[in-house]
C-alpha cells in the first residue's frame, strides 16, 4: 500500500496500465487523488480517438486532469521531456511527494 494518498502520473505509465490491466481502476483503488498534468493529458489525446488507451483515460472521470499548462522550471525542462517535467513541476507546486514517471533522470 502506498504511503501517500496522492500521486501525479505521466503518459507512459498510464498507457502501460491500460496495456497490462485493460483499465486504470487500480490507481483509483490505491490513491484518493490521481493528478494528470495538462501536458500529459495533451500527450494522451494526440493519439486521436482511436489511439491506444484514450477511451480508458477519458472514461476515468475520477482522474484529476489539469486544465491549464504549467510554468515549468528551466532546469526540469532542459533535463526531461515535457511529460516528466510537468509531472515533477506539478508535484513541486502542489507539494505532492509521489510521482509515477518512466525516466531515470527524473
C-alpha positions as CSV (number, residue, x, y, z in Angstrom):
1,X,0.0,0.0,0.0
2,X,1.4,3.4,-0.9
3,X,2.4,5.7,1.9
4,X,0.5,8.6,0.4
5,X,-3.0,9.1,-0.9
6,X,-1.9,11.4,-3.8
7,X,0.0,10.7,-7.0
8,X,0.9,12.6,-10.2
9,X,1.3,10.3,-13.2
10,X,2.9,10.5,-16.6
11,X,1.8,9.3,-20.1
12,X,3.8,6.0,-20.4
13,X,2.7,4.6,-17.0
14,X,-0.9,5.4,-17.8
15,X,-0.7,3.6,-21.1
16,X,1.2,0.7,-19.6
17,X,-1.5,0.2,-17.0
18,X,-4.1,0.1,-19.8
19,X,-2.0,-2.4,-21.7
20,X,-1.4,-4.6,-18.7
21,X,-4.8,-4.5,-16.9
22,X,-7.2,-3.2,-19.5
23,X,-8.1,-0.1,-17.5
24,X,-6.9,2.4,-14.9
25,X,-9.0,1.2,-11.9
26,X,-6.0,0.1,-9.9
27,X,-5.0,3.7,-9.5
28,X,-8.4,4.6,-8.2
29,X,-8.2,1.8,-5.6
30,X,-4.7,2.8,-4.4
31,X,-5.0,6.6,-4.3
32,X,-7.5,9.2,-3.2
33,X,-6.2,11.7,-5.7
34,X,-4.6,10.9,-9.1
35,X,-3.5,14.0,-10.9
36,X,-2.6,14.3,-14.6
37,X,-0.8,17.4,-15.7
38,X,-2.3,19.3,-18.7
39,X,0.8,18.4,-20.7
40,X,0.3,14.7,-20.1
41,X,-3.4,15.0,-20.9
42,X,-2.4,16.5,-24.3
43,X,0.2,13.8,-25.0
44,X,-2.5,11.1,-24.5
45,X,-5.0,12.9,-26.7
46,X,-2.5,13.2,-29.5
47,X,-3.3,9.6,-30.2
48,X,-6.7,10.7,-31.5
49,X,-10.0,9.0,-30.8
50,X,-8.6,5.6,-31.9
51,X,-5.3,5.8,-30.1
52,X,-4.5,3.2,-27.5
53,X,-5.7,3.9,-24.0
54,X,-7.6,7.1,-24.9
55,X,-11.0,5.5,-24.2
56,X,-9.9,4.2,-20.8
57,X,-8.3,7.6,-20.0
58,X,-11.3,9.6,-21.0
59,X,-13.8,7.4,-19.1
60,X,-11.8,7.6,-15.9
61,X,-13.8,10.6,-14.6
62,X,-12.1,10.3,-11.2
63,X,-8.7,11.3,-12.7
64,X,-7.9,14.9,-11.9
65,X,-7.0,16.2,-15.3
66,X,-5.4,19.6,-15.0
67,X,-7.0,22.2,-17.4
68,X,-4.1,24.6,-17.9
69,X,-0.4,24.4,-18.8
70,X,2.2,24.7,-16.2
71,X,5.1,27.1,-15.9
72,X,7.9,24.6,-15.9
73,X,11.3,25.3,-14.3
74,X,14.0,25.7,-16.9
75,X,16.1,23.1,-15.0
76,X,13.3,20.5,-15.4
77,X,12.5,21.5,-19.0
78,X,16.1,21.2,-20.1
79,X,16.7,17.8,-18.4
80,X,13.5,15.9,-19.1
81,X,10.8,15.6,-21.8
82,X,7.7,17.7,-21.4
83,X,5.6,15.0,-19.7
84,X,8.1,14.1,-17.0
85,X,9.0,17.8,-16.4
86,X,5.3,18.6,-16.0
87,X,4.7,15.8,-13.5
88,X,7.6,16.9,-11.3
89,X,6.7,20.6,-11.6
90,X,3.0,19.9,-10.6
91,X,4.3,17.8,-7.7
92,X,6.5,20.7,-6.5
93,X,3.7,23.2,-7.0
94,X,1.2,21.1,-5.0
95,X,3.7,19.6,-2.6
96,X,2.8,16.1,-3.5
97,X,5.6,13.6,-2.8
98,X,4.6,10.7,-5.0
99,X,5.0,10.7,-8.8
100,X,5.0,8.0,-11.4
101,X,7.3,8.5,-14.3
102,X,9.4,6.3,-16.5
103,X,12.6,8.4,-16.8
104,X,15.7,7.5,-14.8
105,X,17.0,11.1,-14.9
106,X,13.7,12.3,-13.3
